[in-house]
Amino acid sequence: MTEPIVTDVVVIGAGLGGLSAAGHLQAKGYDVVVLEHHTKPGGYAHNFKERGYRFEVALHALDGMEKGGWAYSMFDLLGVFDRVGMNNLDPFYTVAFPDFEISVRTDVADYVDELSAIFPDEREGMIALFSALERLGHDMARYTADMRRGDGAPQDEMMQRYPEMSLAFSTPWAAYVAQYVGTTEAVAVLSTLWGYLGLPPSKVSAGQFGLTLLSYHSSGAWYPTGGSGAVTRAMAETIEERGGVIRYRNTVASITPDGSDRIVATTDRGLVVCARAAISNASPRATVGMLPAEIGDGSWATELRSETPALASFVVYLGLDRDVGAEGWHHHEFFDMTSYDLDAEYDKIVSGEFGEAGMIISNYTVVDPGCAPEGGSVIALTVLAPWDYKDVWGTGGDLESYSDRERYKEIKEEVADVLIDRAAKRIPGLRESIVVRKVATPLTNVRYVLQPEGSLYGREQTVMSQMTRRKPTTPIENLFLAGAWIGGGGMTLAVGSGRSAANAAARHLSGLRPPTASL
Ligand SMILES: Cc1cc2nc3c(=O)[nH]c(=O)nc-3n(C[C@H](O)[C@H](O)[C@H](O)COP(=O)(O)OP(=O)(O)OC[C@H]3O[C@@H](n4cnc5c(N)ncnc54)[C@H](O)[C@@H]3O)c2cc1C
């Protein structure tokens, strides 16, 4: 076993939650060591290369990136804008429903004008809906500022002090939007982005969905040059330049708390880091599994273990030998919707009817031309996906060496073919131009980022889970949690959760003596 590393804070996981926590702690003057399971930073926010094509693993669009947008200052502090250019997506996306197609502008007035051309009777309602979302945004900003100042409202005053936020966070999106817009088709269009949260309108929190929609429509939709991997590489390089240490291929196997100012993380390779505090970007379910049994079996841990993961994804990554953008397929993001009943779409996803449910066709080459060789394109076909499809994708839940199993390969290529056939109806000749074809299932998500059941967004973002959103603190004084399970799904929220965890850890550390130097 090598000598233990001694530091102020050990961060478990270099996903966006962990990188953000580490960077924010450094900005406060603390030393950090980050331990990461994978060979590169970013968790879901990374890319891979194959025969000259660079594939984006996850990102479709970032929100909050405009100067003054809610996430801008965090990405700035983490060194992203010094190294990575951001491209504004406007139109943000195109959506095709059975009877019409719309290219959605981010500017609210433009968006409402576009929708009013199809749904003239809903114009006033849509204007009122976006005004309500503005109020929700203001309430949320005031609530966050009040909480930071230690001036949070008692539970019985929440409705009075933050009325729109209280209403939105206690209502599913379907009921919230129904206050303003009645036509099923118009509601479906306004809810196109439900897949970005993983639950349909009748189930997803209106607070969470409304803030996401507002963020894209107030500070734009963005895609970084070089993809999300460029963003997380920039964050990792900044951490290392500022004296932080990141160790890859180190999966933390145990966390041993020892009083309020010492905590030890040990990896599967025998690397030991002795810190004053720890922040875990691993899922809460995995984190409690790393703790000693007397803590890991307690009621807090049992509650975390029982949380329902959000849906996973199934993605077909295609390298084409044609520039389909130059031929007219200019959509960075194209939603191929099969019906206006989004709850029925969700049911189809859960039961694995991938030919029938909403699919996103992304042409990354349009906004980030460097991802494909000259004259080629990078296309991704994305659907949400359940964990338990055909007996866990033909593996029976046995995750050891599953990728070589014939049944697994058969099922994954079958589903990929369904999606390619669908996409070929939109991009003629697609199948014939494929030179690279890679497929990621929910099990791939587990393999690379260790998210339970391949969840994209942490726990399901229901009304209840968002009303009772977890804090980064835990019953162990010097252990904190960061990532989508805590802050909400999506890349900017994962970064926000890292900042909250760093703030909580710094509050704890500022009351403590200097680090102990030995185990
Ligand atoms: C296909 C797809 C499309 C998406 N599209 C978008 C989008 O367009 N916009 C958007 O905002 N979001 C999108 N998301 C969601 C977004 O990527 C995630 O919600 C977010 O990146 C989660 O960040 P995280 O830090 O919580 O977790 P993760 O990214 O999962 O990071 C956790 C990290 O911890 C590491 N780790 C886990 N356990 C251990 C351990 N024991 N020891 C060491 N390291 C460990 C993992 O390897 C990983 O690096 C998408 C996701 C997917 C998969």
The ligand as a Tripos MOL2 file, in Angstrom:
@<TRIPOS>MOLECULE
LIG
   53    58     1     0     0
SMALL
NO_CHARGES

@<TRIPOS>ATOM
      1 C1        -27.6350   10.3770  -22.9310 C.3       1 LIG1
      2 C2        -27.6950   11.5200  -21.9490 C.ar      1 LIG1
      3 C3        -28.1400   12.7710  -22.3730 C.ar      1 LIG1
      4 C4        -28.1670   13.8610  -21.4740 C.ar      1 LIG1
      5 N1        -28.4810   15.1120  -21.9400 N.ar      1 LIG1
      6 C5        -28.3600   16.1870  -21.1250 C.ar      1 LIG1
      7 C6        -28.5210   17.5270  -21.6180 C.ar      1 LIG1
      8 O1        -28.7110   17.7670  -22.7990 O.2       1 LIG1
      9 N2        -28.4310   18.5680  -20.7390 N.ar      1 LIG1
     10 C7        -28.1670   18.3570  -19.4250 C.ar      1 LIG1
     11 O2        -28.0640   19.3300  -18.6650 O.2       1 LIG1
     12 N3        -28.0180   17.1090  -18.9190 N.ar      1 LIG1
     13 C8        -28.0960   16.0290  -19.7390 C.ar      1 LIG1
     14 N4        -27.9170   14.7550  -19.2390 N.ar      1 LIG1
     15 C9        -27.8700   14.5420  -17.7790 C.3       1 LIG1
     16 C10       -26.5410   14.9460  -17.1770 C.3       1 LIG1
     17 O3        -25.4960   14.4280  -17.9680 O.3       1 LIG1
     18 C11       -26.4130   14.3850  -15.7430 C.3       1 LIG1
     19 O4        -27.5900   14.6420  -14.9950 O.3       1 LIG1
     20 C12       -25.2360   15.0330  -15.0040 C.3       1 LIG1
     21 O5        -24.0860   15.0730  -15.8350 O.3       1 LIG1
     22 C13       -24.9680   14.2490  -13.7290 C.3       1 LIG1
     23 O6        -23.7900   14.7080  -13.1120 O.3       1 LIG1
     24 P1        -23.3180   14.0620  -11.7200 P.3       1 LIG1
     25 O7        -22.0770   14.7680  -11.3370 O.co2     1 LIG1
     26 O8        -24.4480   14.0690  -10.7820 O.co2     1 LIG1
     27 O9        -23.0800   12.5160  -12.0090 O.3       1 LIG1
     28 P2        -22.1250   11.6950  -12.9840 P.3       1 LIG1
     29 O10       -21.9500   12.3750  -14.2830 O.co2     1 LIG1
     30 O11       -22.6770   10.3280  -13.0040 O.co2     1 LIG1
     31 O12       -20.7270   11.6860  -12.2350 O.3       1 LIG1
     32 C14       -20.4620   10.8470  -11.1340 C.3       1 LIG1
     33 C15       -18.9790   10.5470  -11.1600 C.3       1 LIG1
     34 O13       -18.6230    9.8290   -9.9920 O.3       1 LIG1
     35 C16       -17.7740    8.7490  -10.3740 C.3       1 LIG1
     36 N5        -17.9110    7.7100   -9.3560 N.ar      1 LIG1
     37 C17       -19.0260    7.0420   -8.9890 C.ar      1 LIG1
     38 N6        -18.7580    6.1830   -7.9990 N.ar      1 LIG1
     39 C18       -17.4440    6.3140   -7.7230 C.ar      1 LIG1
     40 C19       -16.5680    5.6930   -6.7970 C.ar      1 LIG1
     41 N7        -16.9930    4.7480   -5.9540 N.pl3     1 LIG1
     42 N8        -15.2680    6.0680   -6.7930 N.ar      1 LIG1
     43 C20       -14.8030    7.0090   -7.6480 C.ar      1 LIG1
     44 N9        -15.5950    7.6160   -8.5470 N.ar      1 LIG1
     45 C21       -16.8940    7.2810   -8.5790 C.ar      1 LIG1
     46 C22       -18.2800    8.3380  -11.7350 C.3       1 LIG1
     47 O14       -17.3310    7.5960  -12.4660 O.3       1 LIG1
     48 C23       -18.5850    9.6930  -12.3530 C.3       1 LIG1
     49 O15       -17.4420   10.2540  -12.9690 O.3       1 LIG1
     50 C24       -27.8260   13.6560  -20.1170 C.ar      1 LIG1
     51 C25       -27.3680   12.4050  -19.6910 C.ar      1 LIG1
     52 C26       -27.2650   11.3510  -20.6000 C.ar      1 LIG1
     53 C27       -26.6880   10.0290  -20.1520 C.3       1 LIG1
@<TRIPOS>BOND
     1     1     2 1
     2     2     3 ar
     3     2    52 ar
     4     3     4 ar
     5     4     5 ar
     6     4    50 ar
     7     5     6 ar
     8     6     7 ar
     9     6    13 1
    10     7     8 2
    11     7     9 ar
    12     9    10 ar
    13    10    11 2
    14    10    12 ar
    15    12    13 ar
    16    13    14 ar
    17    14    15 1
    18    14    50 ar
    19    15    16 1
    20    16    17 1
    21    16    18 1
    22    18    19 1
    23    18    20 1
    24    20    21 1
    25    20    22 1
    26    22    23 1
    27    23    24 1
    28    24    25 2
    29    24    26 1
    30    24    27 1
    31    27    28 1
    32    28    29 2
    33    28    30 1
    34    28    31 1
    35    31    32 1
    36    32    33 1
    37    33    34 1
    38    33    48 1
    39    34    35 1
    40    35    36 1
    41    35    46 1
    42    36    37 ar
    43    36    45 ar
    44    37    38 ar
    45    38    39 ar
    46    39    40 ar
    47    39    45 ar
    48    40    41 1
    49    40    42 ar
    50    42    43 ar
    51    43    44 ar
    52    44    45 ar
    53    46    47 1
    54    46    48 1
    55    48    49 1
    56    50    51 ar
    57    51    52 ar
    58    52    53 1
@<TRIPOS>SUBSTRUCTURE
     1 LIG1         1 GROUP 0 **** ****
